[in-house]
Amino acid sequence: MASHIVGYPRMGPKRELKFALESFWDGKSSADDLQKVAAELRSSIWKQMADAGIKYIPSNTFSYYDQVLDTTAMVGAVPERYNYTGGEIGFDIYFSMARGNASVPAMEMTKWFDTNYHFIVPELGPHTKFSYSSRKAVSEYKEAKALGIETVPILIGPVTYLLLSKPSRGAEKSFSPLSLLESILPIYKEVIAELKAAGATWIQFDEPTLVMDLQSHQLEAFTKAYSELESSLDGLDVFIETYFADIPAEAYKTVTALKGVRGFGFDLVRGTQTLDLIKTAGFPAGKYLFAGVVDGRNIWANDLASSLSILVGLEAIVGKDKLVVSTSCSLMHTAVDLVNETKLDSEIKSWLAFAAQKVVEVNALAKALAGEKDETVYGTEVGFFSANAAAQSSRKSSPRVTNEEVQRDAAALKGSDHRRPTNVSARLDAQQKKLNLPILPTTTIGSFPQTMDLRRVRREYKANKISEEEYVKAIKEEISKVVKLQEEFDIDVLVHGEPERNDMVEYFGEQLSGFAFTVNGWVQSYGSRCVKPPIIYGDVSRPKAMTVFWSKTAQSMTSRPMKGMLTGPVTILNWSFVRNDQPRSETCYQIALAIKKEVEDLEAAGIQVIQIDEAALREGLPLRKSEQAFYLDWAVHSFRITNCGVHDTTQIHTHMCYSNFNDIIHSIIDMDADVITIENSRSDEKLLSVFREGVKYGAGIGPGVYDIHSPRIPSTEEIADRINKMLAVLQTNILWVNPDCGLKTRKYGEVKPALSNMVAAAKLLRSQLAGAK
């Protein structure tokens, strides 16, 4: 029985690639140094999977930024502004597209389906000329082969690549990148020919857009594409991989009928209805089924007995020699290796499986199907299946998972929509009388640069190398520096810079019950940016105040309004590894009640402006439209729970970033926040089109005026131009001026001039508006 891994984490167990990338970007190391680190990581990953017994080992899953950008490089679809003149695309062009440079901004970045991973959105127009410009897929296959390891090269399929693209600047809005299908397929043919010549026998095409609600002409594009590629694929075994959701019946019918395709991979964790589809609609004879029964999106140990039962049922349908045990999606969405977690509670640790352990689970299931069940693993005397069954039982019966008081409080939420009693317009009037802000008030999103000294202080405090008194003193000094800096720039509503926080979700999870934490459980978010998601294993509550001390301290340093900074319940949920033994909505309501207590404590402490970030609300939106209304209902309700009890004069802000918000704008309005700051600049001000189309927004709103995920510093004139575009569709009295997102990933040398230019632009516009009266 064969085994397969869809993809693997690329950062390394101790974030080796992150540090190599940042060293290269800072000019401290060479391209050769970066490539050496990358080659060592790839070699280690391939050998690990080979040693575990995996038959279908993926290659071309490694990336210096993201796999969609890699595909853009492969097909040579570089926007004109980067002055690409042809040939193999190197780091200069590649990273300029990803991060921008001194003269041109980066390409748009958005979320990869409903994950916290990001990708660089391709920009395509009617005059785009494709050319084979990156041989990465072939070179990595050859690299693995030189190590004696046969791999399956993975390519993002041509239809998914085009469906994820957007019209380039200057193209008509009605232009469809899918119209370029005939133009892009010759590049895929070249890649396939080179892989075949290099000795590849299998190729995996990732076509995850098949799980979306596609129109008939979009489904027809798959048929057209793979019919056109059929002759090129002759002599190769090719399979189509889908993930993240059920595949709709029409898409299933389309994909299983594709010419030249030998197998199909389905997510059977998030796509449980696909199982019924395979049973009722049948599975094509002689084809391979890559059954994604091991969860690539979460860190819970697989219920091996349950998965084995599913696989046995599938075996009867597709045949023993055509069933391949697989992960539900790439393992890049999980942490790397549980072995590195030496400080994790032993009982909780027994419930978990990171990427390395999931590789073992996949192979153990494959062996069990072949009649080798319950062999010893890692040299233990206990059979793998027996140990797994014991861990499953332990988790179900553990008293640390359940808190009856929390469950009662969450159940009592039903029957109320938890709206503030006064409408937003009246609240804004009451708040303005108290805050006395100018028009186009300026603010930032929350965090300020996390310097090496600041990280060292937090690290030493956690390691008990400095006292609590020394730690508090150092953090107060950092807050004071940030406050003075904002006052010097004349920012209107201040933040304390979050120096006590390494991560906006981890910080709160550490202070809430029901959460566990890792030391090395890093997951890539984009580029070199990694996050360490908390693990929600039980019912959630707030034992004590979490932010009040720091917010009061910061407010005492200034007469200007100081925002209390919180992470909202939906974002904490979506940016954590969430328990899978109860509905996500129930866990979210529990978190909302905990945040509600913090909001009320902040208000009682005199904090007049409280920001409850919901950066990930859009991210959690189900991929299928039929499931979206239910999600938005409980997600928006959870946010309202957090602040339904505050006074009209307390201003509630929220923040969202790096997703397409236009399709959920009415749900955003329904959140009933007083002010929302929202990403706008990197997406070519796509958000503003909603207001041009007539959507009325009565609350305060701050579409971001510059992209903080790029080192590029915008000029005063550029920011003023952006504000003017906003004023064309938004009322002056509701518009705020702020960056796209928090500043923690930037350096002070970038932040200071950017904020100075931002405030100067706001003042320029205020002067012009005053003169126009």
HELIX and SHEET records of a PDB file:
HELIX    1   1 GLU A   16  TRP A   25  1                                  10    
HELIX    2   2 ALA A   31  ALA A   52  1                                  22    
HELIX    3   3 GLN A   67  MET A   74  1                                   8    
HELIX    4   4 GLU A   80  TYR A   82  5                                   3    
HELIX    5   5 PHE A   91  ARG A   99  1                                   9    
HELIX    6   6 LYS A  136  ALA A  146  1                                  11    
HELIX    7   7 PRO A  158  LEU A  163  1                                   6    
HELIX    8   8 PRO A  177  LEU A  180  5                                   4    
HELIX    9   9 LEU A  181  ALA A  198  1                                  18    
HELIX   10  10 PRO A  208  VAL A  211  5                                   4    
HELIX   11  11 SER A  216  LEU A  229  1                                  14    
HELIX   12  12 ALA A  249  VAL A  255  1                                   7    
HELIX   13  13 THR A  272  ALA A  281  1                                  10    
HELIX   14  14 LEU A  304  VAL A  318  1                                  15    
HELIX   15  15 LYS A  320  LYS A  322  5                                   3    
HELIX   16  16 LEU A  331  HIS A  333  5                                   3    
HELIX   17  17 LEU A  338  ASN A  340  5                                   3    
HELIX   18  18 SER A  346  SER A  350  1                                   5    
HELIX   19  19 ALA A  355  LEU A  369  1                                  15    
HELIX   20  20 PHE A  384  SER A  397  1                                  14    
HELIX   21  21 PRO A  399  VAL A  401  5                                   3    
HELIX   22  22 GLU A  404  ALA A  411  1                                   8    
HELIX   23  23 VAL A  424  LEU A  435  1                                  12    
HELIX   24  24 MET A  452  LYS A  462  1                                  11    
HELIX   25  25 GLU A  468  PHE A  489  1                                  22    
HELIX   26  26 GLU A  506  GLY A  509  1                                   4    
HELIX   27  27 VAL A  548  GLN A  555  1                                   8    
HELIX   28  28 PRO A  569  ASN A  574  1                                   6    
HELIX   29  29 ARG A  584  ALA A  604  1                                  21    
HELIX   30  30 LYS A  625  GLU A  627  5                                   3    
HELIX   31  31 GLN A  628  ASN A  643  1                                  16    
HELIX   32  32 ASN A  662  ILE A  664  5                                   3    
HELIX   33  33 ILE A  665  ASP A  670  1                                   6    
HELIX   34  34 LEU A  688  ARG A  692  1                                   5    
HELIX   35  35 THR A  716  LEU A  727  1                                  12    
HELIX   36  36 THR A  732  ILE A  734  5                                   3    
HELIX   37  37 TYR A  748  ALA A  772  1                                  25    
SHEET    1   A 8 ALA A   2  HIS A   4  0                                        
SHEET    2   A 8 LEU A 323  THR A 327  1                                        
SHEET    3   A 8 TYR A 288  VAL A 294  1                                        
SHEET    4   A 8 GLY A 263  ASP A 267  1                                        
SHEET    5   A 8 ASP A 237  GLU A 241  1                                        
SHEET    6   A 8 TRP A 202  ASP A 206  1                                        
SHEET    7   A 8 THR A 151  ILE A 156  1                                        
SHEET    8   A 8 ILE A  57  SER A  59  1                                        
SHEET    1   B 2 MET A 109  LYS A 111  0                                        
SHEET    2   B 2 HIS A 118  ILE A 120 -1                                        
SHEET    1   C 2 GLU A 123  LEU A 124  0                                        
SHEET    2   C 2 LYS A 166  PRO A 167  1                                        
SHEET    1   D 3 SER A 513  ALA A 516  0                                        
SHEET    2   D 3 ILE A 535  SER A 541 -1                                        
SHEET    3   D 3 PHE A 577  VAL A 578  1                                        
SHEET    1   E 2 VAL A 523  TYR A 526  0                                        
SHEET    2   E 2 ARG A 529  VAL A 531 -1                                        
SHEET    1   F 5 LYS A 563  THR A 567  0                                        
SHEET    2   F 5 VAL A 609  ASP A 613  1                                        
SHEET    3   F 5 GLN A 651  MET A 656  1                                        
SHEET    4   F 5 VAL A 675  ILE A 678  1                                        
SHEET    5   F 5 GLY A 700  PRO A 703  1                                        
END                                                                             
